[in-house]
């Protein structure tokens, strides 16, 4: 191999290594950024009062069958009452109190957002922002209530 060919090969290896390193650093930065920003919990005025909601405005509920931060809603229950999941620390917006936000690990290892110690759920029939059709439901053996920004159920606030 001539000196010129060796230099050309070394340049190719250096450039390829730099491109690969840039791709790895970019992927790691994107992964860190995704993990660093968790699910946003905000609030809105609904027909039953101020309720905490998802960032898209869907009302969040607690389930009275839950024990502390441990969810009792799985299977068919979780189909109709999807748990609010996150991949990072939940983010408070508006009147939502960051000190009341937390997470709990579900049986499948996913993180569910909690508020004032209550695992949070949306309700499948609430198809539009601000709907509260799940309020007071007794589906799956216990009552479901929307939460106010204070962390109290709206019927108590």
N, C-alpha and C positions, 0 to 999 in steps of 0.2 A: 504494500500500500504506500503510495507516495505521500509526501509531507502535506501536499495540498488536499489530498483525499482525507487524511487523518484530521486536519483542521476542519474540514467540511463536516465530517462525521461528528466530531466533538461539538461543533456549533449546533448541529441538528439535535444531539442529545441534550445539550444545555437548554435549547429553546423548548424541546418537548418536556423536559423536566419542569421548566418554568410554567408552561401551560398547565401541566398536571397539578402542580402545587397551587396555582391560582384557582383551579377548579375545586380543589379540596378546601382551600380557605374560604371560598365563596359558599360552598355547601355547608361548612361548619358555621359560618356567620348567619346564613339563612336559618339553619336549625336552631341556633341559639336565640335568634330573634323571634322565631315562632314559639319556642318554649318560654321565653321571657314574658310574652304577652298572653295572658290568660283570657278566659271568657269575660265579657263585659256584662255587668249587672247594673241596670239603671232603674228609672221609675217613670211612671206616667199617671195622669189623672184618668180614672176609669169610672164607670157608672156606679161602682160601689165605694169609690174613694181613691186616694193615692196608693198605688200598688207597685211593688218592685217588679221589673220586667227584664226580659232579654234585651239585647241591643236592638233587636228588630221590633220591640214593643209587645212581645207576647208575655202575658201575665205568668208569674211564678207562684207556685203553690207549695205548701207543706202537707205531709201525710201524717195523720195522727197515729197510724200504726207503726211508724218509725220509732226506734228506741235510741234516744240521744242522736248521735250522728250516724247511726247505723240504719241503712235503708232496708225497708221491708217490701219494697216494690220491685219485683222481678217478673220475668216471663210476660204473660198477657197484660199484667198491670203496667209494666214498663213500656208496652206497646201503646197503650192509651195515655199513659202519663210518663212521657219520656223524661228521664233524669237530665238535668242540666249538667253537661260534662265540660271539662276543661283540660288542657294539657300544660297549663302553667298556673301561676298565682292569679286568682280572679281579680278583676279590675272594677273598682267602684266608680260610678258616674252619677252626677246630679246629687240628689238627696241621699243616695245609698251610702251607708257608713262603712268605710273600709275596715274598721275594727270588728264589724259583725260578719264579714266575709271569711270563709274558710273552705276547706275541702275535706272529703272523706273518701276512703278507698272502697269501691264496690267489690263484690265477689269476683268479678272478672278482671280486677286490677285497675280499672279505669277510675279517674278522679271525678267525683261529683261535687258540684259547688254547694256549699252550705251557707245559710244566713242565720245568725244568732243561734247556731248549733243545729239548725234544721236542714236536712237534705232538700234540695230544690228540684221541682219538676215543672214542665209545661203540660198543657192539656191538648191532646190531638184535635178535638173539635173546636178549640180556639184558633180559627184560621186567620183572623184579622188582628192586627195590633189593638190592644186595649180590651179585647173581649175577656169576659170573666165567667164563662158558662160552667166552669168547674167549681166555682165557689159553692161550698156547702154540700157538694156531692158526697155520697157515702159508698162509692164504688170500691170494691176490693176490701171490704170489711172495716173501713174506718172513714172518718171525715177528711175532706180536703179543704184547705183555706188559703186564700191569697194573703200575702204578707205586705204590711205597710213598711215604709222606709225605717221606721223605728224598730222593726223586727217583730212587732205584735201582729197577730192575725187582724185583718181589717175589721172583723166584727167586734174586736176588743179595743181597737185604737180610737 
